[in-house]
Amino acid sequence: MTTGIPQGMKRVFVYGTLKRGFPNHAYMTGATFVALVKTVERFPLLVGGDWFTPYLLPEAGEGFQVAGELWEVPDAMIPALDELESTHLPNGYRRVEIDVVADGDAAPVKAWTYFRERRHIAKFHTGNLADYQDRRYVARLDRDV
Protein backbone atom coordinates (compact mmCIF):
# COMPACT_ATOMS: atom_id res chain seq x y z
CA MET A 1 0.00 0.00 0.00
CA THR A 2 1.46 3.35 -0.95
CA THR A 3 1.81 6.09 1.63
CA GLY A 4 1.04 8.99 -0.72
CA ILE A 5 -2.51 10.19 -1.30
CA PRO A 6 -3.72 12.31 -4.23
CA GLN A 7 -4.40 15.97 -3.55
CA GLY A 8 -8.05 16.67 -2.77
CA MET A 9 -8.55 13.21 -1.26
CA LYS A 10 -8.71 11.81 2.26
CA ARG A 11 -8.23 8.25 3.42
CA VAL A 12 -11.26 6.89 5.29
CA PHE A 13 -11.42 3.63 7.24
CA VAL A 14 -14.91 2.09 7.21
CA TYR A 15 -15.80 -0.81 9.50
CA GLY A 16 -19.60 -1.09 9.40
CA THR A 17 -22.54 -0.22 7.17
CA LEU A 18 -20.38 1.78 4.73
CA LYS A 19 -18.44 -1.33 3.68
CA ARG A 20 -19.07 -3.02 0.35
CA GLY A 21 -22.22 -5.14 0.48
CA PHE A 22 -23.76 -3.24 3.41
CA PRO A 23 -26.78 -0.88 3.44
CA ASN A 24 -24.97 2.48 3.49
CA HIS A 25 -22.31 1.61 0.92
CA ALA A 26 -23.98 3.90 -1.67
CA TYR A 27 -22.53 6.83 0.31
CA MET A 28 -19.10 5.66 -0.92
CA THR A 29 -20.01 6.26 -4.59
CA GLY A 30 -17.21 8.37 -6.02
CA ALA A 31 -14.61 7.01 -3.59
CA THR A 32 -11.88 4.53 -4.53
CA PHE A 33 -11.35 1.27 -2.64
CA VAL A 34 -7.70 0.90 -1.57
CA ALA A 35 -7.34 -2.23 0.57
CA LEU A 36 -8.67 -4.46 3.30
CA VAL A 37 -7.04 -3.23 6.49
CA LYS A 38 -7.25 -3.40 10.27
CA THR A 39 -6.68 -0.86 12.99
CA VAL A 40 -3.20 -0.81 14.50
CA GLU A 41 -4.68 -0.20 17.97
CA ARG A 42 -7.34 -2.38 19.52
CA PHE A 43 -10.78 -0.76 19.85
CA PRO A 44 -14.21 -1.98 20.98
CA LEU A 45 -16.55 -2.55 18.02
CA LEU A 46 -20.10 -3.37 19.12
CA VAL A 47 -23.61 -3.49 17.70
CA GLY A 48 -26.08 -1.41 19.66
CA GLY A 49 -29.06 0.89 19.81
CA ASP A 50 -32.57 0.45 18.47
CA TRP A 51 -31.34 0.07 14.87
CA PHE A 52 -28.54 -2.49 15.51
CA THR A 53 -25.90 0.04 14.50
CA PRO A 54 -22.17 -0.78 14.52
CA TYR A 55 -20.26 1.47 16.90
CA LEU A 56 -16.51 1.87 17.11
CA LEU A 57 -15.70 3.23 20.57
CA PRO A 58 -12.72 5.54 21.21
CA GLU A 59 -11.31 3.28 23.90
CA ALA A 60 -7.85 2.36 22.58
CA GLY A 61 -6.38 -0.81 24.03
CA GLU A 62 -9.76 -2.51 24.53
CA GLY A 63 -11.43 -4.98 22.15
CA PHE A 64 -9.68 -6.12 18.97
CA GLN A 65 -7.77 -4.80 16.02
CA VAL A 66 -10.83 -4.01 13.90
CA ALA A 67 -11.03 -5.20 10.29
CA GLY A 68 -12.42 -2.89 7.65
CA GLU A 69 -11.87 -1.19 4.34
CA LEU A 70 -9.58 1.69 3.41
CA TRP A 71 -10.97 4.15 0.86
CA GLU A 72 -9.66 7.27 -0.85
CA VAL A 73 -12.51 9.75 -0.61
CA PRO A 74 -12.75 13.10 -2.40
CA ASP A 75 -12.70 16.00 0.05
CA ALA A 76 -16.11 17.04 -1.32
CA MET A 77 -17.65 13.76 -0.04
CA ILE A 78 -16.60 14.27 3.58
CA PRO A 79 -19.55 16.56 4.49
CA ALA A 80 -22.03 13.87 3.34
CA LEU A 81 -20.26 11.23 5.44
CA ASP A 82 -20.18 13.61 8.42
CA GLU A 83 -23.92 14.20 7.97
CA LEU A 84 -24.65 10.47 7.83
CA GLU A 85 -22.63 9.98 11.01
CA SER A 86 -24.30 12.99 12.72
CA THR A 87 -21.00 14.64 13.61
CA HIS A 88 -22.90 17.94 14.01
CA LEU A 89 -24.85 16.55 17.00
CA PRO A 90 -23.43 16.48 20.55
CA ASN A 91 -24.22 12.74 20.77
CA GLY A 92 -23.15 11.90 17.20
CA TYR A 93 -20.01 10.26 15.93
CA ARG A 94 -16.65 12.03 15.90
CA ARG A 95 -14.32 11.83 12.90
CA VAL A 96 -10.81 10.99 14.15
CA GLU A 97 -7.59 10.07 12.37
CA ILE A 98 -6.14 6.66 13.31
CA ASP A 99 -3.48 4.25 12.02
CA VAL A 100 -4.52 1.27 9.89
CA VAL A 101 -2.43 -1.42 8.23
CA ALA A 102 -2.96 -3.96 5.47
CA ASP A 103 -1.88 -7.56 6.05
CA GLY A 104 1.76 -7.92 5.07
CA ASP A 105 2.41 -4.16 5.06
CA ALA A 106 5.10 -3.05 7.46
CA ALA A 107 4.08 0.59 7.61
CA PRO A 108 0.69 1.77 8.86
CA VAL A 109 -1.09 4.67 7.17
CA LYS A 110 -3.31 7.39 8.61
CA ALA A 111 -7.03 7.26 7.88
CA TRP A 112 -10.12 9.03 9.17
CA THR A 113 -12.79 6.98 10.90
CA TYR A 114 -15.92 7.60 12.95
CA PHE A 115 -16.08 6.91 16.70
CA ARG A 116 -19.09 7.12 18.99
CA GLU A 117 -18.78 7.48 22.74
CA ARG A 118 -20.17 4.68 24.89
CA ARG A 119 -22.22 7.12 27.00
CA HIS A 120 -24.34 8.00 23.94
CA ILE A 121 -25.41 4.39 23.25
CA ALA A 122 -28.44 3.16 25.20
CA LYS A 123 -27.91 -0.60 24.79
CA PHE A 124 -25.58 -3.12 23.22
CA HIS A 125 -26.54 -6.33 21.39
CA THR A 126 -23.06 -7.86 21.06
CA GLY A 127 -19.76 -8.01 22.82
CA ASN A 128 -16.57 -6.78 21.16
CA LEU A 129 -16.22 -7.74 17.50
CA ALA A 130 -13.08 -7.94 15.35
CA ASP A 131 -15.05 -7.75 12.08
CA TYR A 132 -18.57 -6.35 11.62
CA GLN A 133 -20.72 -8.82 9.65
CA ASP A 134 -24.05 -8.36 11.51
CA ARG A 135 -27.04 -8.00 9.15
CA ARG A 136 -29.65 -6.69 11.62
CA TYR A 137 -28.99 -2.99 10.93
CA VAL A 138 -32.14 -1.01 10.12
CA ALA A 139 -31.42 1.64 7.47
CA ARG A 140 -32.84 5.16 7.96
CA LEU A 141 -35.47 4.71 5.22
CA ASP A 142 -36.78 1.55 6.92
CA ARG A 143 -37.19 2.99 10.42
CA ASP A 144 -40.60 3.67 11.96
CA VAL A 145 -39.77 7.05 13.45
Number of C-alpha atoms within 10 A of each C-alpha: 14 9 8 7 10 10 8 10 17 20 23 27 29 24 26 26 21 18 22 16 10 15 16 15 14 13 15 20 9 12 17 14 16 16 16 16 23 25 23 18 16 17 22 21 28 25 24 19 16 14 14 19 21 24 24 24 19 18 16 13 11 14 19 19 21 23 23 23 20 27 22 21 21 18 13 12 16 15 11 12 18 16 13 15 17 15 18 12 10 9 14 19 23 20 18 12 15 17 17 26 21 21 11 7 11 9 12 18 21 17 21 19 19 24 20 20 15 18 9 12 16 9 13 17 13 13 11 19 20 19 16 19 14 16 11 11 19 14 14 12 7 9 9 6 5
